[in-house]
Protein backbone atom coordinates (compact mmCIF):
# COMPACT_ATOMS: atom_id res chain seq x y z
CA UNK A 1 0.00 0.00 0.00
CA UNK A 2 1.55 3.30 -1.07
CA UNK A 3 2.09 6.04 1.51
CA UNK A 4 -0.54 8.76 1.74
CA UNK A 5 0.28 12.11 0.15
CA UNK A 6 -2.20 14.00 2.33
CA UNK A 7 -3.55 13.01 5.72
CA UNK A 8 -6.06 14.65 8.08
CA UNK A 9 -6.11 13.29 11.62
CA UNK A 10 -9.03 14.05 13.96
CA UNK A 11 -9.27 17.66 12.73
CA UNK A 12 -11.51 20.05 14.66
CA UNK A 13 -11.97 23.70 13.64
CA UNK A 14 -14.00 26.48 15.29
CA UNK A 15 -14.09 30.07 14.07
CA UNK A 16 -13.65 32.93 16.58
CA UNK A 17 -17.36 33.82 16.66
CA UNK A 18 -18.14 30.15 17.42
CA UNK A 19 -15.93 29.94 20.51
CA UNK A 20 -17.69 32.34 22.83
CA UNK A 21 -18.85 31.82 26.38
CA UNK A 22 -20.64 28.47 26.02
CA UNK A 23 -19.88 25.21 24.35
CA UNK A 24 -17.59 25.35 21.30
CA UNK A 25 -19.44 25.07 18.00
CA UNK A 26 -17.08 23.09 15.75
CA UNK A 27 -17.34 23.89 12.03
CA UNK A 28 -15.24 20.75 11.42
CA UNK A 29 -15.63 18.13 14.12
CA UNK A 30 -13.25 15.17 14.31
CA UNK A 31 -12.58 14.61 10.61
CA UNK A 32 -9.99 12.06 9.50
CA UNK A 33 -9.15 11.10 5.90
CA UNK A 34 -6.21 10.24 3.63
CA UNK A 35 -5.46 10.89 -0.01
CA UNK A 36 -2.85 9.26 -2.23
CA UNK A 37 -1.07 10.75 -5.23
CA UNK A 38 -3.31 10.52 -8.29
CA UNK A 39 -6.47 9.94 -6.24
CA UNK A 40 -9.62 12.02 -6.68
CA UNK A 41 -11.80 12.57 -3.60
CA UNK A 42 -15.19 14.27 -3.83
CA UNK A 43 -16.35 16.13 -0.72
CA UNK A 44 -20.11 16.73 -0.70
CA UNK A 45 -22.63 18.06 1.78
CA UNK A 46 -25.04 20.90 2.42
CA UNK A 47 -24.10 24.56 2.67
CA UNK A 48 -22.41 25.28 6.00
CA UNK A 49 -21.46 21.66 6.74
CA UNK A 50 -17.71 22.41 6.86
CA UNK A 51 -16.55 21.38 3.36
CA UNK A 52 -14.79 24.64 2.51
CA UNK A 53 -13.35 24.95 6.04
CA UNK A 54 -11.74 21.55 5.62
CA UNK A 55 -10.29 22.61 2.25
CA UNK A 56 -8.86 25.81 3.69
CA UNK A 57 -7.43 23.94 6.67
CA UNK A 58 -5.47 21.84 4.17
CA UNK A 59 -3.66 25.02 3.08
CA UNK A 60 -3.65 26.78 6.47
CA UNK A 61 -5.78 29.60 5.16
CA UNK A 62 -7.97 29.90 8.26
CA UNK A 63 -8.14 33.15 10.31
CA UNK A 64 -5.38 33.52 12.92
CA UNK A 65 -7.84 33.37 15.85
CA UNK A 66 -9.38 30.09 14.66
CA UNK A 67 -9.38 27.30 17.22
CA UNK A 68 -7.78 24.18 15.71
CA UNK A 69 -7.20 20.68 17.07
CA UNK A 70 -5.76 17.64 15.30
CA UNK A 71 -3.23 17.45 12.50
CA UNK A 72 -2.91 17.99 8.75
CA UNK A 73 0.05 16.15 7.20
CA UNK A 74 1.38 16.64 3.66
CA UNK A 75 4.20 14.35 2.45
CA UNK A 76 5.00 13.50 6.07
CA UNK A 77 5.26 17.14 7.20
CA UNK A 78 2.83 18.91 9.54
CA UNK A 79 1.16 21.81 7.74
CA UNK A 80 0.37 23.54 11.04
CA UNK A 81 4.07 23.52 12.02
CA UNK A 82 5.40 25.08 8.81
CA UNK A 83 7.40 28.30 9.05
CA UNK A 84 6.32 31.33 6.94
CA UNK A 85 8.77 30.66 4.07
CA UNK A 86 7.88 26.96 3.99
CA UNK A 87 4.19 27.87 4.00
CA UNK A 88 4.61 30.35 1.13
CA UNK A 89 6.21 27.68 -1.06
CA UNK A 90 3.73 25.05 0.11
CA UNK A 91 0.80 27.16 -1.15
CA UNK A 92 0.86 26.93 -4.90
CA UNK A 93 3.90 24.70 -5.41
CA UNK A 94 2.65 21.76 -3.29
CA UNK A 95 -1.08 22.44 -3.00
CA UNK A 96 -3.21 24.88 -5.03
CA UNK A 97 -6.70 26.05 -4.19
CA UNK A 98 -9.34 26.89 -6.79
CA UNK A 99 -11.87 29.16 -5.10
CA UNK A 100 -15.63 29.17 -5.58
CA UNK A 101 -15.65 32.89 -6.43
CA UNK A 102 -12.75 33.68 -8.79
CA UNK A 103 -12.92 37.41 -8.00
CA UNK A 104 -11.53 36.66 -4.53
CA UNK A 105 -8.30 35.65 -6.27
CA UNK A 106 -8.13 38.15 -9.13
CA UNK A 107 -6.87 41.71 -8.70
CA UNK A 108 -9.27 44.02 -10.60
CA UNK A 109 -6.38 46.43 -11.33
CA UNK A 110 -4.19 43.85 -13.08
CA UNK A 111 -4.54 42.32 -16.53
CA UNK A 112 -5.00 38.58 -16.67
CA UNK A 113 -1.58 38.09 -18.26
CA UNK A 114 0.31 40.17 -15.69
CA UNK A 115 -1.58 38.47 -12.87
CA UNK A 116 -0.37 35.06 -14.06
CA UNK A 117 3.15 36.39 -14.68
CA UNK A 118 3.39 37.79 -11.15
CA UNK A 119 2.28 34.48 -9.63
CA UNK A 120 4.71 32.45 -11.72
CA UNK A 121 7.77 34.70 -11.24
CA UNK A 122 7.16 35.00 -7.48
CA UNK A 123 7.73 31.24 -7.21
CA UNK A 124 10.10 30.71 -10.15
CA UNK A 125 12.31 33.85 -10.33
CA UNK A 126 14.92 31.99 -12.41
CA UNK A 127 12.63 32.28 -15.46
CA UNK A 128 13.06 35.30 -17.75
CA UNK A 129 9.93 37.13 -18.90
CA UNK A 130 9.89 35.42 -22.29
CA UNK A 131 10.01 31.94 -20.73
CA UNK A 132 7.40 32.93 -18.14
CA UNK A 133 5.07 34.37 -20.78
CA UNK A 134 5.32 31.21 -22.90
CA UNK A 135 4.39 29.06 -19.90
CA UNK A 136 1.50 31.35 -18.92
CA UNK A 137 0.10 31.38 -22.48
CA UNK A 138 0.30 27.58 -22.67
CA UNK A 139 -1.50 27.23 -19.33
CA UNK A 140 -4.21 29.73 -20.29
CA UNK A 141 -4.77 27.96 -23.61
CA UNK A 142 -5.11 24.66 -21.72
CA UNK A 143 -8.23 26.11 -20.07
CA UNK A 144 -9.48 27.57 -23.39
CA UNK A 145 -8.39 31.20 -22.88
CA UNK A 146 -6.74 32.51 -26.08
CA UNK A 147 -3.52 34.54 -25.94
CA UNK A 148 -5.40 37.48 -27.46
CA UNK A 149 -7.07 38.11 -24.09
CA UNK A 150 -3.72 38.55 -22.29
CA UNK A 151 -4.16 42.32 -21.85
CA UNK A 152 -7.76 42.28 -20.58
CA UNK A 153 -8.92 42.85 -17.01
CA UNK A 154 -11.11 40.53 -14.86
CA UNK A 155 -14.22 42.70 -15.29
CA UNK A 156 -13.98 42.15 -19.07
CA UNK A 157 -14.41 38.39 -18.58
CA UNK A 158 -17.65 36.52 -17.92
CA UNK A 159 -18.00 34.63 -14.64
CA UNK A 160 -17.10 31.37 -16.34
CA UNK A 161 -14.05 32.84 -18.05
CA UNK A 162 -12.84 34.27 -14.72
CA UNK A 163 -13.11 30.79 -13.21
CA UNK A 164 -10.99 29.41 -16.04
CA UNK A 165 -8.32 32.00 -15.15
CA UNK A 166 -8.47 30.90 -11.51
CA UNK A 167 -7.97 27.28 -12.57
CA UNK A 168 -5.05 28.30 -14.79
CA UNK A 169 -3.45 30.07 -11.81
CA UNK A 170 -3.84 26.89 -9.75
CA UNK A 171 -2.15 24.78 -12.45
CA UNK A 172 0.61 27.28 -13.21
CA UNK A 173 3.06 26.10 -10.52
CA UNK A 174 2.44 22.38 -11.18
CA UNK A 175 1.33 21.44 -7.65
CA UNK A 176 1.07 17.90 -6.29
CA UNK A 177 -2.48 18.38 -5.03
CA UNK A 178 -5.37 20.62 -6.05
CA UNK A 179 -8.21 21.58 -3.71
CA UNK A 180 -11.05 22.67 -5.98
CA UNK A 181 -13.80 24.41 -3.98
CA UNK A 182 -16.93 24.44 -6.17
CA UNK A 183 -14.80 25.10 -9.28
CA UNK A 184 -17.66 24.87 -11.78
CA UNK A 185 -20.40 26.71 -9.87
CA UNK A 186 -20.48 29.61 -12.34
CA UNK A 187 -19.88 27.52 -15.47
CA UNK A 188 -22.36 26.14 -17.97
CA UNK A 189 -22.50 22.39 -18.54
CA UNK A 190 -20.30 22.30 -21.63
CA UNK A 191 -17.52 24.42 -20.13
CA UNK A 192 -17.86 22.63 -16.76
CA UNK A 193 -17.40 19.32 -18.54
CA UNK A 194 -14.34 20.65 -20.40
CA UNK A 195 -12.79 22.02 -17.18
CA UNK A 196 -13.41 18.83 -15.21
CA UNK A 197 -12.08 16.69 -18.06
CA UNK A 198 -8.98 18.88 -18.16
CA UNK A 199 -8.50 18.71 -14.39
CA UNK A 200 -8.90 14.96 -14.24
CA UNK A 201 -6.62 14.51 -17.26
CA UNK A 202 -3.92 16.48 -15.45
CA UNK A 203 -4.48 14.44 -12.30
CA UNK A 204 -3.88 11.26 -14.27
CA UNK A 205 -0.95 12.48 -16.37
CA UNK A 206 0.92 14.23 -13.56
CA UNK A 207 -0.20 11.87 -10.79
CA UNK A 208 -1.82 14.75 -8.87
CA UNK A 209 -4.23 14.35 -5.99
CA UNK A 210 -7.55 16.18 -6.22
CA UNK A 211 -10.06 17.16 -3.56
CA UNK A 212 -13.21 18.27 -5.33
CA UNK A 213 -15.57 20.16 -3.02
CA UNK A 214 -18.98 20.36 -4.65
CA UNK A 215 -22.73 20.25 -4.15
CA UNK A 216 -23.16 18.66 -7.61
CA UNK A 217 -23.50 14.95 -6.85
CA UNK A 218 -23.62 13.92 -10.50
CA UNK A 219 -20.37 15.73 -11.29
CA UNK A 220 -18.61 14.31 -8.23
CA UNK A 221 -19.78 10.83 -9.16
CA UNK A 222 -18.52 11.26 -12.71
CA UNK A 223 -15.03 12.56 -11.90
CA UNK A 224 -14.05 11.20 -8.46
CA UNK A 225 -12.77 7.81 -7.28
CA UNK A 226 -14.07 8.19 -3.74
CA UNK A 227 -16.76 10.32 -2.11
CA UNK A 228 -16.86 11.68 1.44
CA UNK A 229 -20.23 12.99 2.67
CA UNK A 230 -20.11 15.75 5.31
CA UNK A 231 -22.90 16.74 7.65
CA UNK A 232 -22.71 19.15 10.61
CA UNK A 233 -18.91 19.19 10.56
CA UNK A 234 -18.47 15.41 10.47
CA UNK A 235 -17.82 12.91 7.69
CA UNK A 236 -20.83 10.64 7.98
CA UNK A 237 -19.98 8.36 5.05
CA UNK A 238 -16.97 7.69 2.84
CA UNK A 239 -16.42 5.12 0.13
CA UNK A 240 -16.07 4.55 -3.59
CA UNK A 241 -18.41 6.56 -5.80
CA UNK A 242 -20.22 3.38 -6.83
CA UNK A 243 -20.79 2.22 -3.24
CA UNK A 244 -21.97 5.61 -2.00
CA UNK A 245 -24.42 6.12 -4.87
CA UNK A 246 -25.72 2.58 -5.18
CA UNK A 247 -25.72 1.55 -1.52
CA UNK A 248 -25.76 4.68 0.71
CA UNK A 249 -25.49 3.79 4.41
CA UNK A 250 -26.28 7.09 6.16
CA UNK A 251 -29.72 8.69 6.18
CA UNK A 252 -28.27 12.08 5.19
CA UNK A 253 -26.56 10.56 2.13
CA UNK A 254 -29.86 9.01 1.09
CA UNK A 255 -31.65 12.37 1.51
CA UNK A 256 -29.02 14.12 -0.67
CA UNK A 257 -29.38 11.52 -3.41
CA UNK A 258 -33.18 11.68 -3.26
CA UNK A 259 -33.10 15.48 -3.53
CA UNK A 260 -30.79 15.36 -6.57
CA UNK A 261 -32.88 12.68 -8.26
CA UNK A 262 -36.04 14.70 -7.51
CA UNK A 263 -34.62 17.67 -9.44
CA UNK A 264 -33.50 15.46 -12.32
CA UNK A 265 -36.88 13.71 -12.55
CA UNK A 266 -38.98 14.88 -15.50
CA UNK A 267 -42.15 16.73 -14.54
CA UNK A 268 -45.40 15.76 -16.20
CA UNK A 269 -47.35 18.94 -15.49
CA UNK A 270 -45.24 22.07 -15.84
CA UNK A 271 -44.41 21.77 -19.52
CA UNK A 272 -48.03 20.97 -20.43
CA UNK A 273 -49.37 24.41 -19.47
CA UNK A 274 -50.36 26.81 -22.24
CA UNK A 275 -50.04 30.57 -21.68
CA UNK A 276 -50.30 31.86 -25.21
CA UNK A 277 -54.02 32.67 -24.94
CA UNK A 278 -53.09 35.74 -22.86
CA UNK A 279 -51.29 38.92 -23.84
CA UNK A 280 -47.57 38.74 -23.02
CA UNK A 281 -46.42 40.39 -19.78
CA UNK A 282 -42.99 40.96 -21.35
CA UNK A 283 -42.37 41.47 -25.06
CA UNK A 284 -38.82 41.75 -26.41
CA UNK A 285 -38.28 42.72 -30.04
CA UNK A 286 -34.94 42.78 -31.89
CA UNK A 287 -33.11 43.64 -28.66
CA UNK A 288 -29.41 44.41 -29.08
CA UNK A 289 -26.57 45.28 -26.75
CA UNK A 290 -23.20 45.83 -28.44
CA UNK A 291 -19.92 46.75 -26.75
CA UNK A 292 -16.99 48.42 -28.50
CA UNK A 293 -13.51 47.42 -27.33
CA UNK A 294 -11.74 50.75 -27.26
CA UNK A 295 -8.21 51.06 -28.60
CA UNK A 296 -5.42 52.60 -26.56
CA UNK A 297 -3.66 55.79 -27.71
CA UNK A 298 -0.99 54.05 -29.85
CA UNK A 299 -3.49 51.71 -31.46
CA UNK A 300 -5.65 54.67 -32.47
CA UNK A 301 -2.60 56.35 -34.02
CA UNK A 302 -1.11 53.45 -35.95
CA UNK A 303 -3.68 50.68 -36.32
CA UNK A 304 -5.90 50.67 -39.38
CA UNK A 305 -8.04 47.82 -38.01
CA UNK A 306 -11.67 48.80 -37.29
CA UNK A 307 -12.82 48.86 -33.67
CA UNK A 308 -13.87 45.45 -32.41
CA UNK A 309 -17.55 45.11 -31.57
CA UNK A 310 -18.83 42.44 -29.17
CA UNK A 311 -22.49 41.61 -29.79
CA UNK A 312 -23.45 40.43 -26.29
CA UNK A 313 -27.16 40.55 -27.19
CA UNK A 314 -27.76 40.26 -30.91
CA UNK A 315 -31.36 40.63 -32.06
CA UNK A 316 -33.35 38.82 -29.36
CA UNK A 317 -37.09 38.23 -29.79
CA UNK A 318 -39.19 36.58 -27.09
CA UNK A 319 -42.49 36.77 -25.20
CA UNK A 320 -43.10 35.96 -21.55
CA UNK A 321 -46.70 35.36 -20.49
CA UNK A 322 -48.34 36.01 -17.09
CA UNK A 323 -47.78 33.11 -14.70
CA UNK A 324 -45.18 31.47 -16.94
CA UNK A 325 -41.66 30.31 -16.08
CA UNK A 326 -39.35 30.81 -19.06
CA UNK A 327 -35.92 29.26 -18.69
CA UNK A 328 -32.92 30.89 -20.38
CA UNK A 329 -30.00 28.47 -20.76
CA UNK A 330 -26.66 28.68 -22.50
CA UNK A 331 -22.93 28.68 -21.90
CA UNK A 332 -21.09 31.24 -19.81
CA UNK A 333 -20.54 34.44 -21.77
CA UNK A 334 -23.38 33.77 -24.24
CA UNK A 335 -25.24 36.91 -23.13
CA UNK A 336 -27.83 35.56 -20.66
CA UNK A 337 -27.05 37.96 -17.82
CA UNK A 338 -26.55 40.89 -20.21
CA UNK A 339 -30.00 40.16 -21.67
CA UNK A 340 -31.60 40.18 -18.22
CA UNK A 341 -29.96 43.48 -17.30
CA UNK A 342 -30.93 45.00 -20.65
CA UNK A 343 -34.55 43.94 -20.13
CA UNK A 344 -34.52 45.72 -16.75
CA UNK A 345 -32.77 48.72 -18.37
CA UNK A 346 -29.92 48.41 -15.89
CA UNK A 347 -27.89 48.36 -19.11
CA UNK A 348 -29.11 50.57 -21.93
CA UNK A 349 -29.75 48.60 -25.16
CA UNK A 350 -28.04 49.44 -28.43
CA UNK A 351 -31.28 48.82 -30.29
CA UNK A 352 -34.69 47.18 -30.14
CA UNK A 353 -37.49 47.52 -27.61
CA UNK A 354 -38.67 45.99 -24.32
CA UNK A 355 -42.39 46.17 -23.56
CA UNK A 356 -43.46 45.41 -19.99
CA UNK A 357 -47.21 45.44 -19.24
CA UNK A 358 -47.70 47.29 -22.55
CA UNK A 359 -45.13 50.03 -21.83
CA UNK A 360 -41.90 50.38 -23.83
CA UNK A 361 -39.24 50.61 -21.11
CA UNK A 362 -36.61 51.94 -23.51
CA UNK A 363 -38.56 55.21 -23.86
CA UNK A 364 -39.24 55.91 -20.17
CA UNK A 365 -37.64 58.72 -18.20
CA UNK A 366 -35.39 57.69 -15.25
CA UNK A 367 -38.15 58.58 -12.76
CA UNK A 368 -40.84 56.63 -14.65
CA UNK A 369 -38.46 53.69 -15.06
CA UNK A 370 -37.75 53.63 -11.33
CA UNK A 371 -41.47 53.46 -10.60
CA UNK A 372 -41.86 50.62 -13.10
CA UNK A 373 -39.00 48.66 -11.50
CA UNK A 374 -41.13 48.16 -8.42
CA UNK A 375 -43.01 45.62 -10.57
CA UNK A 376 -39.77 43.99 -11.80
CA UNK A 377 -37.30 42.49 -9.37
CA UNK A 378 -34.17 40.35 -9.64
CA UNK A 379 -32.73 37.46 -7.64
CA UNK A 380 -28.98 37.18 -8.16
CA UNK A 381 -26.62 34.19 -8.28
CA UNK A 382 -24.62 35.12 -5.19
CA UNK A 383 -26.94 36.36 -2.41
CA UNK A 384 -24.00 37.39 -0.22
CA UNK A 385 -22.82 39.81 -2.92
CA UNK A 386 -26.20 41.57 -3.18
CA UNK A 387 -26.85 41.86 0.57
CA UNK A 388 -25.16 44.74 2.40
CA UNK A 389 -22.92 43.10 5.05
CA UNK A 390 -23.43 46.12 7.35
CA UNK A 391 -27.25 45.83 7.28
CA UNK A 392 -29.29 43.29 9.22
CA UNK A 393 -31.57 40.90 7.37
CA UNK A 394 -34.58 42.99 8.41
CA UNK A 395 -33.00 46.21 7.13
CA UNK A 396 -32.01 44.61 3.79
CA UNK A 397 -35.50 43.31 3.07
CA UNK A 398 -37.18 46.55 4.16
CA UNK A 399 -34.88 48.72 2.03
CA UNK A 400 -36.94 48.42 -1.24
CA UNK A 401 -40.06 49.49 0.67
CA UNK A 402 -38.35 52.71 1.69
CA UNK A 403 -36.82 53.27 -1.76
CA UNK A 404 -40.28 53.11 -3.34
CA UNK A 405 -41.96 54.86 -0.34
CA UNK A 406 -44.38 51.99 0.20
CA UNK A 407 -44.43 51.76 4.00
CA UNK A 408 -43.68 53.49 7.30
CA UNK A 409 -40.92 51.92 9.48
CA UNK A 410 -43.56 50.22 11.64
CA UNK A 411 -45.46 48.86 8.62
CA UNK A 412 -42.20 47.78 6.99
CA UNK A 413 -41.12 45.74 10.01
CA UNK A 414 -44.45 43.94 10.11
CA UNK A 415 -44.29 43.23 6.35
CA UNK A 416 -40.69 41.99 6.61
CA UNK A 417 -41.48 39.63 9.50
CA UNK A 418 -44.42 38.20 7.51
CA UNK A 419 -42.22 37.74 4.43
CA UNK A 420 -39.44 36.10 6.46
CA UNK A 421 -41.96 33.63 7.83
CA UNK A 422 -43.18 32.95 4.29
CA UNK A 423 -39.68 32.08 3.06
CA UNK A 424 -39.03 29.78 6.02
CA UNK A 425 -37.01 32.14 8.24
CA UNK A 426 -39.61 32.80 10.91
CA UNK A 427 -38.88 34.68 14.11
CA UNK A 428 -37.14 37.87 15.19
CA UNK A 429 -33.92 35.84 15.45
CA UNK A 430 -33.42 36.07 11.66
CA UNK A 431 -34.66 39.66 11.46
CA UNK A 432 -31.72 40.90 13.56
CA UNK A 433 -28.99 38.71 12.04
CA UNK A 434 -26.37 39.85 9.56
CA UNK A 435 -25.81 38.03 6.21
CA UNK A 436 -22.46 36.58 7.38
CA UNK A 437 -24.31 34.70 10.14
CA UNK A 438 -26.47 32.80 7.64
CA UNK A 439 -25.78 29.75 5.47
CA UNK A 440 -25.86 30.07 1.68
CA UNK A 441 -29.38 28.67 1.50
CA UNK A 442 -30.63 31.07 4.17
CA UNK A 443 -29.00 34.02 2.40
CA UNK A 444 -30.79 33.06 -0.82
CA UNK A 445 -34.11 32.96 1.05
CA UNK A 446 -33.39 36.49 2.29
CA UNK A 447 -32.64 37.56 -1.30
CA UNK A 448 -35.97 36.06 -2.42
CA UNK A 449 -37.81 37.86 0.39
CA UNK A 450 -36.15 41.15 -0.60
CA UNK A 451 -37.18 40.66 -4.24
CA UNK A 452 -40.81 39.89 -3.35
CA UNK A 453 -41.39 42.54 -0.67
CA UNK A 454 -42.60 45.11 -3.26
CA UNK A 455 -45.04 42.53 -4.71
CA UNK A 456 -43.63 42.52 -8.28
CA UNK A 457 -45.24 41.03 -11.39
CA UNK A 458 -41.98 39.82 -12.96
CA UNK A 459 -38.99 38.27 -11.19
CA UNK A 460 -35.78 37.71 -13.14
CA UNK A 461 -33.78 34.94 -11.49
CA UNK A 462 -30.09 34.92 -12.47
CA UNK A 463 -28.67 31.50 -11.45
CA UNK A 464 -30.51 31.65 -8.08
CA UNK A 465 -29.66 28.11 -6.94
CA UNK A 466 -26.33 27.43 -8.67
CA UNK A 467 -24.33 27.91 -5.44
CA UNK A 468 -26.57 25.63 -3.34
CA UNK A 469 -26.29 21.91 -2.63
CA UNK A 470 -28.92 19.48 -3.92
CA UNK A 471 -31.10 19.37 -0.80
CA UNK A 472 -31.17 23.17 -0.37
CA UNK A 473 -31.66 23.61 -4.15
CA UNK A 474 -34.79 21.49 -3.93
CA UNK A 475 -36.09 23.44 -0.92
CA UNK A 476 -35.51 26.82 -2.60
CA UNK A 477 -37.00 25.74 -5.95
CA UNK A 478 -40.10 24.28 -4.26
CA UNK A 479 -40.41 27.50 -2.24
CA UNK A 480 -40.19 29.59 -5.43
CA UNK A 481 -42.93 27.48 -7.03
CA UNK A 482 -45.16 27.98 -3.97
CA UNK A 483 -44.49 31.74 -3.94
CA UNK A 484 -45.20 31.93 -7.67
CA UNK A 485 -48.73 30.62 -7.08
CA UNK A 486 -49.30 32.64 -3.92
CA UNK A 487 -48.08 35.98 -5.33
CA UNK A 488 -49.06 35.32 -8.98
CA UNK A 489 -45.49 35.73 -10.18
CA UNK A 490 -43.92 35.35 -13.61
CA UNK A 491 -40.31 34.14 -13.72
CA UNK A 492 -37.52 34.58 -16.25
CA UNK A 493 -35.19 31.89 -14.94
CA UNK A 494 -31.54 32.03 -16.05
CA UNK A 495 -29.51 28.90 -15.40
CA UNK A 496 -26.69 26.77 -16.77
CA UNK A 497 -28.09 23.67 -15.00
CA UNK A 498 -30.26 21.91 -17.56
CA UNK A 499 -31.82 19.54 -15.03
CA UNK A 500 -32.90 22.46 -12.84
CA UNK A 501 -34.37 24.11 -15.95
CA UNK A 502 -36.27 20.94 -16.84
CA UNK A 503 -37.58 20.63 -13.28
CA UNK A 504 -38.63 24.27 -12.93
CA UNK A 505 -39.53 25.79 -16.31
CA UNK A 506 -42.56 25.69 -18.61
CA UNK A 507 -40.60 26.74 -21.70
CA UNK A 508 -36.89 26.98 -22.42
CA UNK A 509 -34.96 29.39 -24.62
CA UNK A 510 -31.44 28.29 -25.59
CA UNK A 511 -28.97 31.13 -26.06
CA UNK A 512 -25.65 31.03 -27.89
CA UNK A 513 -23.36 33.91 -28.95
CA UNK A 514 -25.96 36.58 -28.19
CA UNK A 515 -28.80 34.88 -30.09
CA UNK A 516 -31.66 32.56 -29.12
CA UNK A 517 -31.05 29.49 -31.27
CA UNK A 518 -34.02 27.43 -30.05
CA UNK A 519 -37.14 28.03 -27.95
CA UNK A 520 -40.02 25.76 -27.06
CA UNK A 521 -41.86 23.78 -24.37
CA UNK A 522 -39.48 22.15 -21.89
CA UNK A 523 -40.44 18.58 -22.72
CA UNK A 524 -40.02 19.20 -26.44
CA UNK A 525 -36.57 20.79 -25.99
CA UNK A 526 -35.32 17.79 -24.03
CA UNK A 527 -37.04 15.06 -26.02
CA UNK A 528 -36.39 16.46 -29.52
CA UNK A 529 -33.68 19.17 -29.48
CA UNK A 530 -33.42 20.67 -32.96
CA UNK A 531 -30.32 22.84 -32.86
CA UNK A 532 -26.86 21.21 -32.70
CA UNK A 533 -25.89 23.51 -29.81
CA UNK A 534 -28.92 22.39 -27.78
CA UNK A 535 -28.00 18.78 -28.45
CA UNK A 536 -24.44 19.45 -27.26
CA UNK A 537 -25.69 21.09 -24.03
CA UNK A 538 -27.99 18.20 -23.16
CA UNK A 539 -25.33 15.61 -23.94
CA UNK A 540 -22.78 17.40 -21.71
CA UNK A 541 -25.07 17.69 -18.65
CA UNK A 542 -24.00 15.14 -15.98
CA UNK A 543 -26.90 12.91 -14.98
CA UNK A 544 -26.88 11.34 -11.52
CA UNK A 545 -28.55 8.11 -12.55
CA UNK A 546 -26.04 7.72 -15.37
CA UNK A 547 -22.98 8.55 -13.27
CA UNK A 548 -23.98 6.25 -10.40
CA UNK A 549 -23.90 3.26 -12.72
CA UNK A 550 -20.88 4.18 -14.81
CA UNK A 551 -18.27 5.21 -12.21
CA UNK A 552 -15.81 2.43 -11.58
KALIN-V654192 format. One record per run of one state. SS is the DSSP state (~ for helix, > for strand, _ for the rest). FROM is the first residue (numbers start at 0). LEN is the number of residues. If there is no record, write none. Layout:
{{SS FROM LEN} {SS FROM LEN}}
This chain:
{{_ 0 5} {> 5 9} {_ 14 1} {~ 15 3} {_ 18 9} {> 27 8} {_ 35 4} {> 39 6} {_ 45 5} {~ 50 8} {_ 58 8} {> 66 8} {_ 74 2} {> 76 2} {~ 78 3} {_ 81 2} {~ 83 11} {> 94 4} {_ 98 3} {~ 101 3} {_ 104 6} {> 110 1} {~ 111 12} {_ 123 5} {~ 128 14} {_ 142 4} {~ 146 3} {_ 149 3} {> 152 1} {~ 153 3} {_ 156 2} {~ 158 14} {_ 172 4} {> 176 5} {_ 181 7} {~ 188 18} {_ 206 2} {> 208 5} {_ 213 3} {~ 216 7} {_ 223 2} {> 225 6} {_ 231 2} {> 233 7} {~ 240 6} {_ 246 4} {~ 250 14} {_ 264 5} {~ 269 3} {_ 272 7} {> 279 14} {_ 293 3} {~ 296 6} {_ 302 5} {> 307 14} {_ 321 3} {> 324 5} {_ 329 6} {~ 335 8} {_ 343 7} {> 350 6} {_ 356 2} {> 358 2} {~ 360 3} {_ 363 2} {~ 365 8} {_ 373 2} {> 375 4} {_ 379 3} {~ 382 4} {_ 386 5} {> 391 1} {~ 392 11} {_ 403 5} {~ 408 14} {_ 422 5} {~ 427 4} {_ 431 2} {> 433 1} {~ 434 3} {_ 437 2} {~ 439 13} {_ 452 5} {> 457 5} {_ 462 7} {~ 469 18} {_ 487 2} {> 489 6} {_ 495 2} {~ 497 7} {_ 504 2} {> 506 6} {_ 512 2} {> 514 7} {~ 521 6} {_ 527 4} {~ 531 9} {_ 540 3} {~ 543 7} {_ 550 2}}
